[in-house]
Amino acid sequence: MKRSRINEIMAEADDLIRSHGFTLPPFAYWTPEEFKARTDAAEHIIQSRCGWDITDYGRGAFDRLGLFLFTLRNGRLADLQSGGGMCYAEKLLIARQDQLSPMHTHVIKAEDIINRGGATLVVELFGSDDAGRCSNDRGGSVWCDGIRVDYGPGQKLRLAPGESVTLLPGDWHAFWGEGGDVLIGEVSTVNDDEMDNIFREPIGRFARIDEDVAPTHLLVSDYATWLS
């Protein structure tokens, strides 16, 4: 992805988020120079990979296959493993109309996916086979706002604003906006986007960046190179 396009997506996302009554935290608006100057104070932000995340899954077609994310807060895997401390994470996501976030599951993370506003969020579901792979023959069950819902392989849930689904490890899922763009909330156990996303098809999690202009703000995938 071109850095200029990423900068545009950030601005568009900020406008959409504000239009739904949400405001991102102050560190979202730091310039790269401000981030470098505050590296020591921002140690938790950097280590927990909070911040901007825009991906085309390495395929170069963001409008068709992609996702906007902003990690607002994230705990530590060590706390989750010990059963105490900061064991949770929270994100805002934007799924554009007909923009696919591809089929995947998680080994560790359990998550609530919440339609915070906009159009309809479609979530397609498959169960796992005995080896944990996505199964075309198995369904499962999820909780939708506290109500158990059984699903068959390939079943699509349609979540209106205010509705949510709880996904556990082994619930394979893909999602997109239907009828317009959707602001999504994600509340989960500790998030590890580098290791805990298992995709059905071989695909990259992060975009490859063409640095055609300077970044407005850093992506979480920039931290290792820009803040080292």
Secondary structure, DSSP 8 states (H G I E B T S, - for coil): -BHHHHHHHHHHHHHHHHHTT----GGGG--HHHHHHTTTTTHHHHHTT-EEEEE-TTSS-TTTB-EEEEEEEE--HHHHHHT-S--EEEEEEEE-BT-BEEEEE-SS--EEEEEEEEEEEEEEEE-B-TTS-B-SS--EEEEETTEEEEE-TTEEEEE-TT-EEEE-TT-EEEEEEEEEEEEEEEEEE---TTTS-EESS---SS---B-SS--SS-BGGGHHHH--
